[in-house]
Amino acid sequence: MKTIVESERLRIQEAEPADSEFILELLNSPNWLEFIGDRGVKTEKQAINYIEGSLRNSYNHHGFGLYVVILKASMLPIGLCGFLQRDYLDHPDIGFATLPAFEGFGYTFEACATLMEHAKQNLKLKSILGITTPSNIKSRNLLVKIGLMEVGTVIPPGKKEELLLFSN
């Protein structure tokens, strides 16, 4: 597994097919389903396909993507965090999701802050966006806490729901 960055408590690394059990759990967790959406990943085989076709494809194509966030103390994967290049946005946006048992400990903020610094220093990304549903108060607050400001709204192609758009 290729480590991208580390923080005090976290190791952030590229997803591998061996992460399939964790990915299956995360993609079917309540907050993922409510705020991100059902990706139709219901088996470990589908999770491996998601890792290869979505996560690893982004690393290869864009040089960044969503990375696995791992607790250094236990080496347990607890979430995903990283950058996505969406067709309907002019710049990459930061995305994050954490398993319910690990919410509320500051891990997601720590991962996001570490990756924002990585984006500036190593990826040389000048503009970073964030998107979230108006009802996702935790994500809205986190986007502001990592230095993004609400700048408007965007409706993804094929969707009806307007998302809040944040930018640094």
C-alpha positions, 0 to 999 in steps of 0.5 A: 500500500502506497502511503500518501501522507501521515499525521499525528494519529493517521496514515493516509494511503491508496486503496488496494483490493485487500481493502474490499471488506472495509470499503463494503462496510463504509459504502453501506454505512448510514451516512454514506447512503444518506449523504453520498448515495447508494453505489450498488456495492453489496458484495466484496467482489463489487467492492474490489471492482469499486476500488479498481474502477473508481479509486485506483482509476482516479489515482492513475488518471488524475494523480489523486483520489480518495484515500484510505484513512488508517488509525496508526495506533491500531492500523484499522481503516476508518474512512476515506478522504481525498480529492475527486475531479468531477466532470461538472466542476472546474477544480477538484473537490475534497471528499470524506466519509468515516465509519460511524464508530469513528465519528466525533474524534476529530479524525476526519478533520485531521485527515482533511487538514493534512490532505489540504496541505498535501494538495497545496505543497505536493499536488500544486492544486490552487483551487479546491472545492467542496460540495455537500447537501444543505442538510449535511450540517457536519460536512458543511461545518467541516468544509468551513473548518478546513478553510473553504467558504460557501460560494454558491450552489451546483446541480450535478448533471442528471440530479434534481438536488442542489448542492452547496458549493464551497471554495478555498 
